[in-house]
Amino acid sequence: MAKVKLTQVRSTIERPENQKRTIKALGLGKINRSVEVELNDAIAGMIRKVNHLIQVEEI
């Protein structure tokens, strides 16, 4: 599986609760925080759900 680097670039203030929980599940929560994760179907679905709040880079 490929790895991707996720960086939160926008705030979750005034966002729906399910988007806030998705950001937390990805290991983010503060602006400019980054995590590296293995890309699988579950992670890809989470990324699509909050793609307007994060930046995705392939590693």
For each residue, the residues with C-beta under 8 A, 3 or more apart:
1: 38 39 40
2: 38 39 58 59
3: 36 37 38 39 58 59
4: 36 37 39 43 47 56 57 58 59
5: 34 35 36 56 57 58 59
6: 26 27 28 34 35 36 37 47 54 55 56
7: 32 33 34 54 55 57
8: 23 28 29 30 31 32 33 34 53 54
9: 31 32 53 54 55
10: 31 52 53 54
11: 15 31 53
12: 15 19 20 23 29 53
13:
14:
15: 11 12 19 20 53
16: 19 20
17: 20 21
18: 21 22 49
19: 12 15 16 22 23 49 50 53
20: 12 15 16 17 23 24
21: 17 18 24 25
22: 18 19 25 26 46 49 50
23: 8 12 19 20 26 28 29 50 53 54
24: 20 21 27 28 29
25: 21 22 46
26: 6 22 23 35 37 43 46 47 50 54
27: 6 24 35 37
28: 6 8 23 24 33 35 54
29: 8 12 23 24 33
30: 8 33
31: 8 9 10 11
32: 7 8 9
33: 7 8 28 29 30
34: 5 6 7 8
35: 5 6 26 27 28
36: 3 4 5 6 59
37: 3 4 6 26 27 43
38: 1 2 3 43
39: 1 2 3 4 43 44
40: 1 43 44
41: 44 45
42: 45 46
43: 4 26 37 38 39 40 46 47
44: 39 40 41 47 48
45: 41 42 48 49
46: 22 25 26 42 43 49 50
47: 4 6 26 43 44 50 51 54 56
48: 44 45 51
49: 18 19 22 45 46
50: 19 22 23 26 46 47 53 54
51: 47 48 54 56
52: 10
53: 8 9 10 11 12 15 19 23 50
54: 6 7 8 9 10 23 26 28 47 50 51
55: 6 7 9
56: 4 5 6 47 51
57: 4 5 7
58: 2 3 4 5
59: 2 3 4 5 36
